[in-house]
């Protein structure tokens, strides 16, 4: 399960960042793609910069929990590549 959230208050930069991260995650890890979604989460809405919240797995799902253990570095590298893609 992969999904990335961005603030829905007209944040085109946040949407671009979320899409870049999601694209890298989907290309790197074989799991269900839940897409990029708008959200009014506090952690996203009180920033003065583009922000994204990455949900890599549901830890109460045994298959997702196994992915977190097996692909920990892959998740981190994909998120980092997504951030660098955003700035290109």
C-alpha positions in Angstrom: 0.0 0.0 0.0 1.5 3.3 -1.1 -0.1 6.7 -0.9 1.1 10.2 -0.6 -0.9 13.1 0.7 -0.5 16.9 0.1 -2.4 19.9 1.4 -5.6 20.7 -0.5 -5.4 24.4 0.1 -4.3 25.1 -3.5 -0.8 23.7 -3.1 0.3 23.0 -6.6 3.9 22.7 -5.4 2.8 20.2 -2.7 0.9 18.2 -5.4 4.0 18.2 -7.6 6.2 17.0 -4.7 3.7 14.3 -3.8 3.4 13.1 -7.4 7.2 12.9 -7.7 7.6 10.9 -4.5 4.7 8.6 -5.4 6.1 7.9 -8.9 9.4 6.8 -7.5 7.8 4.6 -4.9 5.6 2.9 -7.4 8.5 2.3 -9.7 10.6 0.9 -6.9 8.4 -1.3 -4.8 5.9 -3.9 -5.9 2.8 -3.1 -3.8 -0.7 -1.6 -4.2 -0.7 2.0 -5.4 -3.4 4.0 -3.6 -2.3 7.2 -5.4 -1.8 10.8 -4.4 -4.5 12.4 -2.4 -5.5 15.9 -1.1 -5.8 16.1 2.7 -6.3 18.8 5.3 -3.9 17.2 7.8 -2.5 19.7 10.2 1.1 18.7 9.5 0.6 19.6 5.9 -1.5 22.7 6.2 0.6 24.7 8.7 3.8 24.8 6.6 5.2 27.6 4.5 6.7 25.3 2.0 5.7 22.3 -0.2 4.9 19.4 2.0 3.9 15.7 1.5 3.0 13.0 3.9 4.1 9.5 2.7 2.2 6.4 3.9 4.3 3.4 2.9 2.3 0.6 4.5 -0.4 -0.4 7.1 1.6 -2.0 9.9 -1.4 -4.0 11.1 -1.4 -5.8 7.7 1.2 -8.6 7.8 2.1 -8.3 4.1 2.7 -4.6 4.5 4.7 -5.0 7.6 6.9 -7.5 5.9 7.5 -5.0 3.1 8.6 -2.4 5.6 11.2 -4.8 6.9 12.4 -6.2 3.6 12.4 -2.9 1.6 13.3 -0.3 4.2 16.2 1.1 2.2 14.2 0.9 -1.0 11.4 3.0 0.5 14.0 5.6 1.8 15.8 5.8 -1.5 12.6 6.1 -3.5 11.4 9.0 -1.3 14.8 10.7 -1.6 14.7 10.3 -5.4 11.2 11.8 -5.5 12.4 14.8 -3.6 15.3 15.3 -6.0 13.0 14.8 -8.9 10.8 17.6 -7.6 13.7 20.1 -7.7 14.7 19.2 -11.3 
